[in-house]
Amino acid sequence: MSKIKQVLRLYQQGISNRQIGISLGIYKGTVNNYIKKLKAGQYNIVDLLRLDDPVLEGLFHPGSPAYLQERFTEFKPLIPYLEKELGRKHVTRKLLWEEYRTEYPDGYGYSQFCYHLSQLLVARKSSAIIDHDPGNKLEIDFAGDTLGYVNRDTGELIKVQVFVAACSFSKYAYAIAVPSQRTDDFLYALGSCLEHLGGVPHIVIPDNLKAAVIKADRYEPELNTLMSDFANYYGFTVIPARPYKPRDKPNTEQSVKLVYQRVYAKLRNHTFFSLEELNKAIIDKVREHNQTRMQRFDHSREELFLAQEQSLLRPLPESPYQIKYYASLIVLANNCIYLARDKHHYSVPFQYIGTRVQIIYTRTLVKIYTNNECVATHQRSISPGYTSLVEHFGSTHQHQMRRSPDYYIGLAAKKSHHLEQLIMRIFQVEKIPELAFKSCDALLSLQRKTDPKLFDKACDIACQNDLLSYKRLERIIQQCAQEEEINASTVVIPMHGNIRGKEYYN
């Protein structure tokens, strides 16, 4: 029973105001005020005692009549204008109050102006209670504060970003540290989160960070291409929070605060020497947080998640997602495109030199497309250099790229067995194969221009006498050709009975 009702009951019984104050432990003046209001209002005590306590309190303590004053009636229509002006650069409440007092000299003082303005703005921005379905939404964000670990070699403190996620239904939290907020680190963190949850929610709600959203918009935000690919691969819908609307993802905002208290604070005196070591500690502390019973419930976040939410998540794909990167490049004169991210060249068929091609590359593969057709695929290399396929080059370039002892011996075998033996002998003698390549080219060229029988005979002579240079073989061919010419010009007289011979004249 309220004090006022007790005062009225005792007064009804004829007890004096002084005695009422002593009995109830109330100042006598306060009792006098209650009795004066009772008489001034001409209330019936029996009717007053039937009222609920709050209603009775309202009759005797009506509060400040500020909202009934005429100046409040003048002030209220100004709220939309004042709210708009506060959003402008460099505009302060003090400036708006000075302008207000210029127009309304009998208006509120500065403190009352700020109080009523704040009260009305808060009332206009009320929030609603939203019920979430299990397994439906996952809210994600990066914590504003960073953590770090020490490089053992240099002693440098390396700061890292902390990714935080929370299921909207169970409030089940997840956190992991990554080197940066770049798209690849962000998607790695999100992928690790989905693996930890053991399934995929229907909707993911990120903040408007650049790793996920290219262009923030209240109604139609433009997603990052990598984020869209990631969402399509896992089969969830991305609905970014509205710009500057943290209430769109209240659970992850609350989870960030709890991570500060239950992870950051507990690890403040620990020193870590690797990102893996730091993440292990974060996972342990977040597990403790999820297993702690919530204040207003008789269960923990983990118990609620396992009991009602995990089974409703969509299944994970068979293999983790590999991030796809996109580029549009021109094929250079050396038959290659240059991927600046890796400082590496990748070959393209020579007929596409000078054309613009589309590149899609992952952590392991580089695929090159033109006219919606894949024309080249390479294993990705992150070190400077060249990756090329011989068949991508023209015949001249292919010949230059394929040069080796086996290559020249194979070419010679197709032309002549004798030439094959000669070139094999050349590589046996020459310890640096590259020095013999030009000689082999010259011998192959000479073979094409020489009579096969004559060339084979010269090769045999060259092999037997280790005359292995192009010039010497060329002279041997000339000598063999001259001998054949001499033999062809000599007249042989056939033997018959009319020839007497030199013995006849002796």
HUBELWO-V982214 format. One record per backbone hydrogen bond with DSSP energy under -1.0 kcal/mol. NH is the residue of the N-H (numbers start at 1). CO is the residue of the C=O. If there is no record, write none. Layout:
# HUBELWO-V982214
NH | CO
NH | CO
This chain:
# HUBELWO-V982214
6 | 2
7 | 3
8 | 4
9 | 5
10 | 6
11 | 7
12 | 8
13 | 9
14 | 11
15 | 10
20 | 16
21 | 17
22 | 18
23 | 19
24 | 20
25 | 21
26 | 21
31 | 27
32 | 28
33 | 29
34 | 30
35 | 31
36 | 32
37 | 33
38 | 34
39 | 35
40 | 36
41 | 37
43 | 38
48 | 44
49 | 45
51 | 48
56 | 52
57 | 53
58 | 54
59 | 55
60 | 56
61 | 57
68 | 65
69 | 66
73 | 69
74 | 70
75 | 71
76 | 72
78 | 75
79 | 76
82 | 78
83 | 79
84 | 80
85 | 81
86 | 82
88 | 85
91 | 88
96 | 92
97 | 93
98 | 94
99 | 95
100 | 96
101 | 97
102 | 98
103 | 99
104 | 100
107 | 104
113 | 109
114 | 110
115 | 111
116 | 112
117 | 113
118 | 114
119 | 115
120 | 116
121 | 117
122 | 118
123 | 119
124 | 120
136 | 133
138 | 203
139 | 166
140 | 205
141 | 164
143 | 162
147 | 160
149 | 158
150 | 272
151 | 156
155 | 151
158 | 149
160 | 147
161 | 178
163 | 176
164 | 141
165 | 174
166 | 139
167 | 172
168 | 137
171 | 167
174 | 165
176 | 163
178 | 161
186 | 182
187 | 183
188 | 184
189 | 185
190 | 186
191 | 187
192 | 188
193 | 189
194 | 190
195 | 191
196 | 192
197 | 193
198 | 194
199 | 194
200 | 314
202 | 135
203 | 136
204 | 237
205 | 138
209 | 207
212 | 209
213 | 209
214 | 222
215 | 222
222 | 215
224 | 212
228 | 224
229 | 225
230 | 226
231 | 227
232 | 228
233 | 229
234 | 230
235 | 231
236 | 231
237 | 202
239 | 204
241 | 206
245 | 242
248 | 245
249 | 246
253 | 249
254 | 250
255 | 251
256 | 252
257 | 253
258 | 254
259 | 255
260 | 256
261 | 257
262 | 258
263 | 259
264 | 259
265 | 260
267 | 263
270 | 267
278 | 274
279 | 275
280 | 276
281 | 277
282 | 278
283 | 279
284 | 280
285 | 281
286 | 282
287 | 283
288 | 284
289 | 285
290 | 286
291 | 287
292 | 289
294 | 299
297 | 294
302 | 290
304 | 300
305 | 301
306 | 302
307 | 303
308 | 304
309 | 305
310 | 305
312 | 309
313 | 310
314 | 200
325 | 361
327 | 359
329 | 357
331 | 355
332 | 336
335 | 332
337 | 346
339 | 344
343 | 339
344 | 339
345 | 385
346 | 337
347 | 387
348 | 335
350 | 392
352 | 349
353 | 350
354 | 331
355 | 352
357 | 329
358 | 369
359 | 327
360 | 367
361 | 325
362 | 365
366 | 378
367 | 360
368 | 376
369 | 358
370 | 373
373 | 370
375 | 368
376 | 368
378 | 366
380 | 364
385 | 343
387 | 345
392 | 389
393 | 390
398 | 394
399 | 395
400 | 396
401 | 397
402 | 398
408 | 404
409 | 405
410 | 406
411 | 407
412 | 408
413 | 409
414 | 410
416 | 412
420 | 416
421 | 417
422 | 418
423 | 419
424 | 420
425 | 421
426 | 422
427 | 423
428 | 424
429 | 425
430 | 426
435 | 432
436 | 433
440 | 436
441 | 437
442 | 438
443 | 439
444 | 440
445 | 441
446 | 442
447 | 443
448 | 444
455 | 451
456 | 452
457 | 453
458 | 454
459 | 455
460 | 456
461 | 457
462 | 458
463 | 459
464 | 460
465 | 461
467 | 462
468 | 466
473 | 469
474 | 470
475 | 471
476 | 472
477 | 473
478 | 474
479 | 475
480 | 476
481 | 477
482 | 478
483 | 479
484 | 480
485 | 481
486 | 482
487 | 483
488 | 484
489 | 485
490 | 486
499 | 496
506 | 503
